[in-house]
Amino acid sequence: MGDFGEDVAAAYLEEDAMTLLARNWRCREGELDLIALDGDAVVFVEVKTRRGQGFGAPAEAVTVAKARRLRRLAARWLSEQSWSAGEVRLDVIGVVVTDDTAYVEHYEGAV
């Protein structure tokens, strides 16, 4: 389910004219789902996928602790890549899967 949600989110970003730089970047502290370029902004994207909204919107699963970890991981990625970004943004994409459709909710700068 998570891989499907990431595929949907990646396609959504590319349709929105973003360039994917990395998927599932890992280090010992954790993982970044998607890293994209939106103009001169480097965008780190946390993807949350759910079947329906019985447990709330997918983006609600990003806790304060998770947000803190995402910021640390983004800083590490930028440092390791020696990237000098004009802007850095942390987004959340929620993918809600129903019987035959996947709905995307994109929260820019949510973290």
N, CA, C and O atoms as a Tinker XYZ file with bonds, in Angstrom:
   444  protein
     1  N      0.821000   -1.191000    0.000000    73     2
     2  CA     0.000000    0.000000    0.000000    64     1     3
     3  C      0.867000    1.257000    0.000000    63     2     4     5
     4  O      0.591000    2.201000   -0.739000    81     3
     5  N      1.916000    1.272000    0.828000    73     3     6
     6  CA     2.806000    2.430000    0.891000    64     5     7
     7  C      3.502000    2.701000   -0.433000    63     6     8     9
     8  O      3.618000    3.851000   -0.856000    81     7
     9  N      3.969000    1.627000   -1.096000    73     7    10
    10  CA     4.639000    1.790000   -2.390000    64     9    11
    11  C      3.668000    2.354000   -3.427000    63    10    12    13
    12  O      4.035000    3.212000   -4.230000    81    11
    13  N      2.429000    1.865000   -3.402000    73    11    14
    14  CA     1.418000    2.373000   -4.338000    64    13    15
    15  C      1.193000    3.870000   -4.108000    63    14    16    17
    16  O      1.148000    4.648000   -5.061000    81    15
    17  N      1.054000    4.265000   -2.851000    73    15    18
    18  CA     0.859000    5.675000   -2.520000    64    17    19
    19  C      2.019000    6.535000   -2.980000    63    18    20    21
    20  O      1.816000    7.642000   -3.478000    81    19
    21  N      3.240000    6.031000   -2.816000    73    19    22
    22  CA     4.413000    6.783000   -3.266000    64    21    23
    23  C      4.442000    6.901000   -4.787000    63    22    24    25
    24  O      4.833000    7.937000   -5.325000    81    23
    25  N      4.028000    5.836000   -5.482000    73    23    26
    26  CA     3.947000    5.903000   -6.947000    64    25    27
    27  C      2.941000    6.965000   -7.381000    63    26    28    29
    28  O      3.213000    7.747000   -8.292000    81    27
    29  N      1.779000    6.992000   -6.728000    73    27    30
    30  CA     0.741000    7.981000   -7.043000    64    29    31
    31  C      1.266000    9.392000   -6.764000    63    30    32    33
    32  O      1.088000   10.299000   -7.576000    81    31
    33  N      1.910000    9.566000   -5.616000    73    31    34
    34  CA     2.442000   10.883000   -5.236000    64    33    35
    35  C      3.526000   11.335000   -6.208000    63    34    36    37
    36  O      3.554000   12.502000   -6.599000    81    35
    37  N      4.410000   10.437000   -6.599000    73    35    38
    38  CA     5.482000   10.783000   -7.542000    64    37    39
    39  C      4.886000   11.218000   -8.884000    63    38    40    41
    40  O      5.327000   12.208000   -9.468000    81    39
    41  N      3.896000   10.485000   -9.366000    73    39    42
    42  CA     3.245000   10.854000  -10.627000    64    41    43
    43  C      2.561000   12.210000  -10.500000    63    42    44    45
    44  O      2.609000   13.019000  -11.427000    81    43
    45  N      1.930000   12.460000   -9.370000    73    43    46
    46  CA     1.267000   13.733000   -9.124000    64    45    47
    47  C      2.277000   14.889000   -9.179000    63    46    48    49
    48  O      2.013000   15.913000   -9.808000    81    47
    49  N      3.418000   14.725000   -8.529000    73    47    50
    50  CA     4.440000   15.773000   -8.532000    64    49    51
    51  C      4.974000   16.029000   -9.939000    63    50    52    53
    52  O      5.160000   17.178000  -10.340000    81    51
    53  N      5.215000   14.965000  -10.675000    73    51    54
    54  CA     5.717000   15.125000  -12.039000    64    53    55
    55  C      4.679000   15.808000  -12.925000    63    54    56    57
    56  O      5.037000   16.613000  -13.785000    81    55
    57  N      3.398000   15.498000  -12.727000    73    55    58
    58  CA     2.335000   16.164000  -13.483000    64    57    59
    59  C      2.258000   17.645000  -13.115000    63    58    60    61
    60  O      1.796000   18.464000  -13.909000    81    59
    61  N      2.710000   17.982000  -11.913000    73    59    62
    62  CA     2.716000   19.364000  -11.439000    64    61    63
    63  C      4.036000   20.058000  -11.802000    63    62    64    65
    64  O      4.389000   21.084000  -11.220000    81    63
    65  N      4.753000   19.486000  -12.768000    73    63    66
    66  CA     5.994000   20.041000  -13.315000    64    65    67
    67  C      7.160000   20.034000  -12.324000    63    66    68    69
    68  O      8.090000   20.828000  -12.466000    81    67
    69  N      7.123000   19.164000  -11.341000    73    67    70
    70  CA     8.275000   19.015000  -10.455000    64    69    71
    71  C      9.174000   17.908000  -10.999000    63    70    72    73
    72  O      8.719000   17.005000  -11.701000    81    71
    73  N     10.448000   17.997000  -10.662000    73    71    74
    74  CA    11.417000   16.983000  -11.068000    64    73    75
    75  C     11.790000   16.154000   -9.852000    63    74    76    77
    76  O     12.229000   16.696000   -8.838000    81    75
    77  N     11.617000   14.849000   -9.948000    73    75    78
    78  CA    12.006000   13.975000   -8.838000    64    77    79
    79  C     13.518000   13.831000   -8.806000    63    78    80    81
    80  O     14.152000   13.521000   -9.815000    81    79
    81  N     14.082000   14.064000   -7.626000    73    79    82
    82  CA    15.526000   13.916000   -7.436000    64    81    83
    83  C     15.863000   12.577000   -6.791000    63    82    84    85
    84  O     16.905000   11.989000   -7.081000    81    83
    85  N     14.982000   12.097000   -5.916000    73    83    86
    86  CA    15.251000   10.832000   -5.218000    64    85    87
    87  C     13.953000   10.259000   -4.668000    63    86    88    89
    88  O     12.990000   10.976000   -4.399000    81    87
    89  N     13.965000    8.947000   -4.513000    73    87    90
    90  CA    12.860000    8.230000   -3.865000    64    89    91
    91  C     13.453000    7.332000   -2.791000    63    90    92    93
    92  O     14.483000    6.687000   -2.989000    81    91
    93  N     12.792000    7.309000   -1.674000    73    91    94
    94  CA    13.184000    6.427000   -0.565000    64    93    95
    95  C     14.661000    6.579000   -0.189000    63    94    96    97
    96  O     15.375000    5.587000   -0.044000    81    95
    97  N     15.111000    7.823000   -0.034000    73    95    98
    98  CA    16.482000    8.076000    0.396000    64    97    99
    99  C     16.604000    7.682000    1.863000    63    98   100   101
   100  O     15.810000    8.110000    2.701000    81    99
   101  N     17.602000    6.867000    2.162000    73    99   102
   102  CA    17.764000    6.341000    3.519000    64   101   103
   103  C     19.138000    6.670000    4.078000    63   102   104   105
   104  O     20.140000    6.754000    3.368000    81   103
   105  N     19.125000    6.853000    5.398000    73   103   106
   106  CA    20.355000    6.925000    6.170000    64   105   107
   107  C     20.029000    6.249000    7.503000    63   106   108   109
   108  O     18.913000    5.767000    7.695000    81   107
   109  N     20.972000    6.212000    8.402000    73   107   110
   110  CA    20.723000    5.476000    9.649000    64   109   111
   111  C     19.648000    6.112000   10.517000    63   110   112   113
   112  O     19.072000    5.434000   11.367000    81   111
   113  N     19.359000    7.407000   10.324000    73   111   114
   114  CA    18.328000    8.077000   11.129000    64   113   115
   115  C     16.911000    7.910000   10.585000    63   114   116   117
   116  O     15.943000    8.181000   11.297000    81   115
   117  N     16.776000    7.467000    9.332000    73   115   118
   118  CA    15.434000    7.305000    8.782000    64   117   119
   119  C     15.406000    7.397000    7.273000    63   118   120   121
   120  O     16.412000    7.185000    6.596000    81   119
   121  N     14.229000    7.720000    6.763000    73   119   122
   122  CA    14.008000    7.715000    5.324000    64   121   123
   123  C     13.178000    8.919000    4.908000    63   122   124   125
   124  O     12.263000    9.342000    5.614000    81   123
   125  N     13.524000    9.461000    3.741000    73   123   126
   126  CA    12.723000   10.491000    3.087000    64   125   127
   127  C     12.017000    9.832000    1.908000    63   126   128   129
   128  O     12.666000    9.216000    1.062000    81   127
   129  N     10.700000    9.955000    1.847000    73   127   130
   130  CA     9.937000    9.270000    0.805000    64   129   131
   131  C     10.273000    9.787000   -0.591000    63   130   132   133
   132  O     10.682000    9.019000   -1.462000    81   131
   133  N     10.098000   11.096000   -0.800000    73   131   134
   134  CA    10.354000   11.697000   -2.106000    64   133   135
   135  C     11.106000   13.012000   -1.926000    63   134   136   137
   136  O     10.863000   13.763000   -0.981000    81   135
   137  N     12.011000   13.269000   -2.841000    73   135   138
   138  CA    12.715000   14.553000   -2.873000    64   137   139
   139  C     12.545000   15.070000   -4.293000    63   138   140   141
   140  O     12.862000   14.380000   -5.262000    81   139
   141  N     12.037000   16.304000   -4.405000    73   139   142
   142  CA    11.737000   16.857000   -5.724000    64   141   143
   143  C     12.272000   18.275000   -5.836000    63   142   144   145
   144  O     12.616000   18.917000   -4.843000    81   143
   145  N     12.327000   18.732000   -7.054000    73   143   146
   146  CA    12.737000   20.097000   -7.344000    64   145   147
   147  C     11.529000   20.820000   -7.931000    63   146   148   149
   148  O     10.963000   20.391000   -8.936000    81   147
   149  N     11.143000   21.925000   -7.291000    73   147   150
   150  CA    10.017000   22.750000   -7.734000    64   149   151
   151  C     10.580000   24.137000   -8.016000    63   150   152   153
   152  O     10.691000   24.966000   -7.114000    81   151
   153  N     10.932000   24.382000   -9.272000    73   151   154
   154  CA    11.657000   25.607000   -9.606000    64   153   155
   155  C     13.035000   25.516000   -8.988000    63   154   156   157
   156  O     13.790000   24.592000   -9.291000    81   155
   157  N     13.381000   26.476000   -8.111000    73   155   158
   158  CA    14.675000   26.399000   -7.428000    64   157   159
   159  C     14.515000   25.898000   -5.990000    63   158   160   161
   160  O     15.464000   25.941000   -5.206000    81   159
   161  N     13.327000   25.429000   -5.649000    73   159   162
   162  CA    13.075000   24.914000   -4.298000    64   161   163
   163  C     13.257000   23.403000   -4.255000    63   162   164   165
   164  O     12.744000   22.675000   -5.105000    81   163
   165  N     13.991000   22.949000   -3.256000    73   163   166
   166  CA    14.092000   21.513000   -2.997000    64   165   167
   167  C     12.950000   21.167000   -2.053000    63   166   168   169
   168  O     12.801000   21.771000   -0.991000    81   167
   169  N     12.147000   20.187000   -2.454000    73   167   170
   170  CA    10.953000   19.816000   -1.699000    64   169   171
   171  C     11.104000   18.385000   -1.181000    63   170   172   173
   172  O     11.298000   17.446000   -1.953000    81   171
   173  N     11.011000   18.244000    0.126000    73   171   174
   174  CA    11.047000   16.932000    0.771000    64   173   175
   175  C      9.599000   16.564000    1.057000    63   174   176   177
   176  O      8.871000   17.323000    1.696000    81   175
   177  N      9.185000   15.391000    0.578000    73   175   178
   178  CA     7.780000   15.024000    0.638000    64   177   179
   179  C      7.596000   13.755000    1.460000    63   178   180   181
   180  O      8.182000   12.713000    1.168000    81   179
   181  N      6.768000   13.868000    2.493000    73   179   182
   182  CA     6.341000   12.713000    3.282000    64   181   183
   183  C      5.020000   12.246000    2.694000    63   182   184   185
   184  O      4.085000   13.035000    2.557000    81   183
   185  N      4.936000   10.966000    2.345000    73   183   186
   186  CA     3.724000   10.411000    1.738000    64   185   187
   187  C      3.041000    9.506000    2.751000    63   186   188   189
   188  O      3.663000    8.615000    3.329000    81   187
   189  N      1.760000    9.746000    2.955000    73   187   190
   190  CA     0.937000    8.914000    3.838000    64   189   191
   191  C     -0.229000    8.383000    3.028000    63   190   192   193
   192  O     -0.942000    9.148000    2.378000    81   191
   193  N     -0.422000    7.078000    3.067000    73   191   194
   194  CA    -1.471000    6.438000    2.279000    64   193   195
   195  C     -2.445000    5.721000    3.205000    63   194   196   197
   196  O     -2.043000    5.064000    4.166000    81   195
   197  N     -3.727000    5.858000    2.899000    73   195   198
   198  CA    -4.777000    5.213000    3.692000    64   197   199
   199  C     -5.848000    4.659000    2.759000    63   198   200   201
   200  O     -6.079000    5.178000    1.667000    81   199
   201  N     -6.490000    3.598000    3.215000    73   199   202
   202  CA    -7.694000    3.096000    2.541000    64   201   203
   203  C     -8.867000    3.770000    3.227000    63   202   204   205
   204  O     -9.237000    3.401000    4.341000    81   203
   205  N     -9.448000    4.748000    2.569000    73   203   206
   206  CA   -10.553000    5.490000    3.160000    64   205   207
   207  C    -10.064000    6.434000    4.251000    63   206   208   209
   208  O     -8.867000    6.537000    4.517000    81   207
   209  N    -11.016000    7.118000    4.873000    73   207   210
   210  CA   -10.648000    8.086000    5.910000    64   209   211
   211  C    -11.217000    7.694000    7.271000    63   210   212   213
   212  O    -11.474000    8.559000    8.108000    81   211
   213  N    -11.410000    6.416000    7.490000    73   211   214
   214  CA   -11.932000    5.938000    8.761000    64   213   215
   215  C    -11.047000    6.276000    9.948000    63   214   216   217
   216  O    -11.531000    6.383000   11.075000    81   215
   217  N     -9.758000    6.445000    9.706000    73   215   218
   218  CA    -8.818000    6.788000   10.775000    64   217   219
   219  C     -8.325000    8.226000   10.637000    63   218   220   221
   220  O     -7.274000    8.576000   11.173000    81   219
   221  N     -9.076000    9.055000    9.923000    73   219   222
   222  CA    -8.687000   10.439000    9.719000    64   221   223
   223  C     -7.929000   10.614000    8.417000    63   222   224   225
   224  O     -7.613000    9.646000    7.725000    81   223
   225  N     -7.646000   11.860000    8.101000    73   223   226
   226  CA    -6.891000   12.174000    6.884000    64   225   227
   227  C     -5.463000   11.655000    7.017000    63   226   228   229
   228  O     -4.898000   11.680000    8.110000    81   227
   229  N     -4.875000   11.187000    5.925000    73   227   230
   230  CA    -3.515000   10.647000    5.993000    64   229   231
   231  C     -2.498000   11.622000    6.579000    63   230   232   233
   232  O     -1.612000   11.219000    7.332000    81   231
   233  N     -2.623000   12.901000    6.235000    73   231   234
   234  CA    -1.650000   13.893000    6.705000    64   233   235
   235  C     -1.662000   14.038000    8.220000    63   234   236   237
   236  O     -0.675000   14.489000    8.801000    81   235
   237  N     -2.758000   13.665000    8.871000    73   235   238
   238  CA    -2.832000   13.751000   10.325000    64   237   239
   239  C     -1.868000   12.792000   11.008000    63   238   240   241
   240  O     -1.616000   12.911000   12.207000    81   239
   241  N     -1.333000   11.850000   10.255000    73   239   242
   242  CA    -0.393000   10.871000   10.817000    64   241   243
   243  C      1.013000   11.437000   10.979000    63   242   244   245
   244  O      1.886000   10.768000   11.533000    81   243
   245  N      1.246000   12.663000   10.503000    73   243   246
   246  CA     2.558000   13.291000   10.660000    64   245   247
   247  C      2.551000   14.026000   12.002000    63   246   248   249
   248  O      1.985000   15.111000   12.137000    81   247
   249  N      3.190000   13.408000   12.973000    73   247   250
   250  CA     3.233000   13.943000   14.330000    64   249   251
   251  C      4.344000   14.985000   14.462000    63   250   252   253
   252  O      5.143000   15.178000   13.546000    81   251
   253  N      4.377000   15.643000   15.603000    73   251   254
   254  CA     5.440000   16.616000   15.882000    64   253   255
   255  C      6.803000   15.929000   15.840000    63   254   256   257
   256  O      7.757000   16.473000   15.284000    81   255
   257  N      6.896000   14.749000   16.420000    73   255   258
   258  CA     8.167000   14.006000   16.419000    64   257   259
   259  C      8.572000   13.633000   14.991000    63   258   260   261
   260  O      9.746000   13.733000   14.633000    81   259
   261  N      7.610000   13.207000   14.183000    73   259   262
   262  CA     7.892000   12.855000   12.790000    64   261   263
   263  C      8.365000   14.087000   12.025000    63   262   264   265
   264  O      9.311000   14.005000   11.242000    81   263
   265  N      7.714000   15.225000   12.246000    73   263   266
   266  CA     8.106000   16.468000   11.576000    64   265   267
   267  C      9.531000   16.857000   11.947000    63   266   268   269
   268  O     10.303000   17.290000   11.091000    81   267
   269  N      9.876000   16.706000   13.204000    73   267   270
   270  CA    11.228000   17.027000   13.674000    64   269   271
   271  C     12.252000   16.133000   12.973000    63   270   272   273
   272  O     13.300000   16.606000   12.534000    81   271
   273  N     11.942000   14.843000   12.872000    73   271   274
   274  CA    12.849000   13.902000   12.213000    64   273   275
   275  C     12.979000   14.229000   10.725000    63   274   276   277
   276  O     14.074000   14.136000   10.171000    81   275
   277  N     11.890000   14.606000   10.078000    73   275   278
   278  CA    11.947000   14.968000    8.663000    64   277   279
   279  C     12.846000   16.172000    8.429000    63   278   280   281
   280  O     13.593000   16.214000    7.451000    81   279
   281  N     12.775000   17.150000    9.323000    73   279   282
   282  CA    13.644000   18.330000    9.193000    64   281   283
   283  C     15.116000   17.933000    9.325000    63   282   284   285
   284  O     15.962000   18.419000    8.574000    81   283
   285  N     15.423000   17.047000   10.283000    73   283   286
   286  CA    16.810000   16.587000   10.447000    64   285   287
   287  C     17.282000   15.824000    9.212000    63   286   288   289
   288  O     18.404000   16.019000    8.745000    81   287
   289  N     16.418000   14.954000    8.687000    73   287   290
   290  CA    16.787000   14.183000    7.499000    64   289   291
   291  C     16.994000   15.090000    6.296000    63   290   292   293
   292  O     17.922000   14.876000    5.515000    81   291
   293  N     16.141000   16.102000    6.136000    73   291   294
   294  CA    16.284000   17.040000    5.022000    64   293   295
   295  C     17.612000   17.782000    5.121000    63   294   296   297
   296  O     18.313000   17.945000    4.122000    81   295
   297  N     17.955000   18.228000    6.321000    73   295   298
   298  CA    19.226000   18.929000    6.523000    64   297   299
   299  C     20.396000   18.014000    6.190000    63   298   300   301
   300  O     21.380000   18.447000    5.590000    81   299
   301  N     20.286000   16.760000    6.577000    73   299   302
   302  CA    21.375000   15.817000    6.283000    64   301   303
   303  C     21.504000   15.592000    4.781000    63   302   304   305
   304  O     22.615000   15.579000    4.252000    81   303
   305  N     20.377000   15.413000    4.087000    73   303   306
   306  CA    20.421000   15.202000    2.641000    64   305   307
   307  C     21.073000   16.399000    1.956000    63   306   308   309
   308  O     21.948000   16.234000    1.105000    81   307
   309  N     20.646000   17.602000    2.329000    73   307   310
   310  CA    21.222000   18.808000    1.731000    64   309   311
   311  C     22.722000   18.880000    1.979000    63   310   312   313
   312  O     23.484000   19.252000    1.086000    81   311
   313  N     23.146000   18.529000    3.180000    73   311   314
   314  CA    24.564000   18.557000    3.529000    64   313   315
   315  C     25.350000   17.527000    2.721000    63   314   316   317
   316  O     26.417000   17.831000    2.187000    81   315
   317  N     24.824000   16.326000    2.635000    73   315   318
   318  CA    25.525000   15.265000    1.900000    64   317   319
   319  C     25.599000   15.546000    0.410000    63   318   320   321
   320  O     26.556000   15.147000   -0.253000    81   319
   321  N     24.601000   16.226000   -0.117000    73   319   322
   322  CA    24.582000   16.542000   -1.546000    64   321   323
   323  C     25.316000   17.840000   -1.862000    63   322   324   325
   324  O     25.500000   18.185000   -3.029000    81   323
   325  N     25.739000   18.566000   -0.813000    73   323   326
   326  CA    26.337000   19.893000   -0.982000    64   325   327
   327  C     25.420000   20.777000   -1.818000    63   326   328   329
   328  O     25.868000   21.505000   -2.703000    81   327
   329  N     24.133000   20.697000   -1.518000    73   327   330
   330  CA    23.117000   21.403000   -2.294000    64   329   331
   331  C     22.895000   22.786000   -1.706000    63   330   332   333
   332  O     22.744000   22.945000   -0.494000    81   331
   333  N     22.876000   23.761000   -2.559000    73   331   334
   334  CA    22.574000   25.124000   -2.134000    64   333   335
   335  C     21.230000   25.498000   -2.752000    63   334   336   337
   336  O     21.161000   25.992000   -3.878000    81   335
   337  N     20.182000   25.257000   -2.001000    73   335   338
   338  CA    18.836000   25.484000   -2.512000    64   337   339
   339  C     18.408000   26.920000   -2.286000    63   338   340   341
   340  O     18.731000   27.528000   -1.266000    81   339
   341  N     17.672000   27.457000   -3.257000    73   339   342
   342  CA    17.094000   28.782000   -3.078000    64   341   343
   343  C     16.034000   28.745000   -1.991000    63   342   344   345
   344  O     15.876000   29.706000   -1.237000    81   343
   345  N     15.326000   27.662000   -1.913000    73   343   346
   346  CA    14.271000   27.466000   -0.910000    64   345   347
   347  C     14.225000   25.983000   -0.572000    63   346   348   349
   348  O     14.505000   25.131000   -1.415000    81   347
   349  N     13.871000   25.691000    0.661000    73   347   350
   350  CA    13.667000   24.312000    1.095000    64   349   351
   351  C     12.255000   24.233000    1.655000    63   350   352   353
   352  O     11.834000   25.079000    2.444000    81   351
   353  N     11.538000   23.212000    1.236000    73   351   354
   354  CA    10.153000   23.063000    1.673000    64   353   355
   355  C      9.905000   21.615000    2.074000    63   354   356   357
   356  O     10.433000   20.689000    1.458000    81   355
   357  N      9.105000   21.432000    3.103000    73   355   358
   358  CA     8.703000   20.095000    3.533000    64   357   359
   359  C      7.189000   19.978000    3.342000    63   358   360   361
   360  O      6.407000   20.660000    4.005000    81   359
   361  N      6.802000   19.103000    2.425000    73   359   362
   362  CA     5.395000   18.904000    2.088000    64   361   363
   363  C      4.914000   17.558000    2.582000    63   362   364   365
   364  O      5.707000   16.658000    2.859000    81   363
   365  N      3.607000   17.435000    2.687000    73   363   366
   366  CA     2.970000   16.153000    2.984000    64   365   367
   367  C      1.978000   15.881000    1.865000    63   366   368   369
   368  O      1.197000   16.753000    1.487000    81   367
   369  N      2.018000   14.673000    1.346000    73   367   370
   370  CA     1.011000   14.244000    0.386000    64   369   371
   371  C      0.268000   13.079000    1.008000    63   370   372   373
   372  O      0.855000   12.063000    1.379000    81   371
   373  N     -1.037000   13.255000    1.112000    73   371   374
   374  CA    -1.908000   12.187000    1.583000    64   373   375
   375  C     -2.575000   11.537000    0.389000    63   374   376   377
   376  O     -3.119000   12.222000   -0.477000    81   375
   377  N     -2.533000   10.219000    0.341000    73   375   378
   378  CA    -3.196000    9.481000   -0.733000    64   377   379
   379  C     -4.279000    8.636000   -0.080000    63   378   380   381
   380  O     -4.002000    7.789000    0.769000    81   379
   381  N     -5.513000    8.879000   -0.491000    73   379   382
   382  CA    -6.646000    8.115000    0.018000    64   381   383
   383  C     -7.117000    7.201000   -1.106000    63   382   384   385
   384  O     -7.505000    7.665000   -2.178000    81   383
   385  N     -7.078000    5.907000   -0.850000    73   383   386
   386  CA    -7.438000    4.920000   -1.858000    64   385   387
   387  C     -8.833000    4.385000   -1.550000    63   386   388   389
   388  O     -9.096000    3.882000   -0.458000    81   387
   389  N     -9.720000    4.504000   -2.540000    73   387   390
   390  CA   -11.041000    3.899000   -2.426000    64   389   391
   391  C    -11.058000    2.699000   -3.369000    63   390   392   393
   392  O    -10.009000    2.282000   -3.861000    81   391
   393  N    -12.215000    2.154000   -3.618000    73   391   394
   394  CA   -12.306000    0.942000   -4.427000    64   393   395
   395  C    -11.534000    1.021000   -5.743000    63   394   396   397
   396  O    -10.781000    0.107000   -6.078000    81   395
   397  N    -11.719000    2.111000   -6.487000    73   395   398
   398  CA   -11.096000    2.187000   -7.807000    64   397   399
   399  C    -10.386000    3.510000   -8.086000    63   398   400   401
   400  O     -9.999000    3.784000   -9.222000    81   399
   401  N    -10.217000    4.323000   -7.054000    73   399   402
   402  CA    -9.634000    5.645000   -7.267000    64   401   403
   403  C     -8.670000    6.002000   -6.141000    63   402   404   405
   404  O     -8.855000    5.609000   -4.989000    81   403
   405  N     -7.656000    6.743000   -6.498000    73   403   406
   406  CA    -6.724000    7.284000   -5.499000    64   405   407
   407  C     -6.854000    8.801000   -5.525000    63   406   408   409
   408  O     -6.689000    9.426000   -6.573000    81   407
   409  N     -7.149000    9.387000   -4.380000    73   407   410
   410  CA    -7.275000   10.831000   -4.245000    64   409   411
   411  C     -6.018000   11.382000   -3.581000    63   410   412   413
   412  O     -5.511000   10.817000   -2.611000    81   411
   413  N     -5.528000   12.488000   -4.116000    73   411   414
   414  CA    -4.298000   13.089000   -3.604000    64   413   415
   415  C     -4.631000   14.399000   -2.896000    63   414   416   417
   416  O     -5.352000   15.248000   -3.419000    81   415
   417  N     -4.081000   14.535000   -1.682000    73   415   418
   418  CA    -4.172000   15.780000   -0.930000    64   417   419
   419  C     -2.747000   16.264000   -0.727000    63   418   420   421
   420  O     -1.953000   15.590000   -0.071000    81   419
   421  N     -2.410000   17.436000   -1.287000    73   419   422
   422  CA    -1.044000   17.948000   -1.219000    64   421   423
   423  C     -1.017000   19.155000   -0.306000    63   422   424   425
   424  O     -1.696000   20.152000   -0.552000    81   423
   425  N     -0.225000   19.059000    0.751000    73   423   426
   426  CA    -0.068000   20.142000    1.727000    64   425   427
   427  C      1.342000   20.708000    1.589000    63   426   428   429
   428  O      2.303000   20.118000    2.084000    81   427
   429  N      1.465000   21.851000    0.917000    73   427   430
   430  CA     2.768000   22.465000    0.703000    64   429   431
   431  C      3.224000   23.169000    1.976000    63   430   432   433
   432  O      2.454000   23.890000    2.610000    81   431
   433  N      4.482000   22.950000    2.339000    73   431   434
   434  CA     5.059000   23.599000    3.506000    64   433   435
   435  C      4.386000   23.197000    4.805000    63   434   436   437
   436  O      4.351000   23.978000    5.756000    81   435
   437  N      3.860000   22.009000    4.852000    73   435   438
   438  CA     3.080000   21.551000    6.012000    64   437   439
   439  C      3.930000   21.215000    7.224000    63   438   440   441
   440  O      3.421000   21.199000    8.345000    81   439
   441  N      5.204000   20.948000    7.025000    73   439   442
   442  CA     6.051000   20.506000    8.138000    64   441   443
   443  C      7.036000   21.599000    8.483000    63   442   444
   444  O      7.847000   21.434000    9.394000    81   443
